[in-house]
Amino acid sequence: MRLGSAAGVTDTGRRRLRNEDAFICEPPLFAVADGMGGARAGEIAAGLAAAALEEAGAETRGAEGITALLVEANRRIWERSVQDPATAGMGTTVTAALLDAATGTVGVAHVGDSRAYRLRGGALEQLTTDHSLVAELVESGVLSPEEAERHPQRSAITRALGTEATVDVDAFTVDAELGDVFLICSDGLSNMVSDDEIAAVVSEARGSLADAGEALVSAANAHGGEDNITVVLFEIVAGDPEAPPPSVPAPATATADGVGDGPGETQSAEPLASGGPLRRHGAGAGGRLPAILLIVAVLVLGILVLYWGVSR
């Protein structure tokens, strides 16, 4: 078996002014981070986490390897928040998955309530357990799963990267089978769209994971779009594992601080089925404007110099 197509999409949603989510879709590594904090601190935390994962992604092995990267990400976010008062208290959820096609397994590590799912035979299975207040209440029997879906504190998390000097990371390994589709998402999807609807949307758009991602974002927005929405999908297909492709520039690359989107903007992309890299950490139009202005200024200056030379 080998990795088939993969896709990632992120959207600001209907209620938020900024997108504080980040995602990595860089086969064989996939991840979603959902930042939190005042001002722009949430997107900074998510960007730092994504950068820590990305730096060592090609060298990472197994769930233990991802765990080590999340511990390092926690250190970076915590130290930044201590050094910079403007980011004090920031944090982020992270759920990451690493495919090992040679063994037919997927390693998963996560902190917070961003989720990993596996769609197999039309049935959707939640692989991760939310680190949230309502999840603990459901586990203790205080709330039913149906009550948890409507609980006003369903977004209150009990664990995140960067909020403390140390962090406990949940990590495990699951088997992969031919035809499996793995989905990682922020709670902007899972709080808005039921598991049954997620399964139906992905199954209907199975021919294109990019279309499936866009359809899931549209569904979340149709249900209110109360938070940023980020979705990463990848599938398992028949064939021998392929060698990692040569590194090529990605369509957008994040800085450690991360620059968010404007309201309502969607970013999406689909790597080639061979597993070309894609990483998108809130890189919006804001970072391109200075470069565009510089190019215009140089062109204008060139025209003036040419005109001055001809007039003489």
Secondary structure, 3 states (H helix, E strand, C coil): CEEEEEEEEEECCCCCCCCCEEEEEECCEEEEEEEECCCCHHHHHHHHHHHHHHHCHHHCCHHHHHHHHHHHHHHHHHHHHHHCHHHCCCEEEEEEEEEECCCCEEEEEEECCCEEEEEECCEEEECCCCCEHHHHHHHCCCCCHHHHHHCCCCCCECCCECCCCCCCCEEEEEECCCCCEEEEECHHHHCCCCHHHHHHHHHHCCCCHHHHHHHHHHHHHHCCCCCCEEEEEEEEECCCCCCCCCCCCCCCCCCCCCCCCCCCCEEEECCCCCCCCEEECCCCHHHCHHHHHHHHHHHHHHHHHHHHHHHC
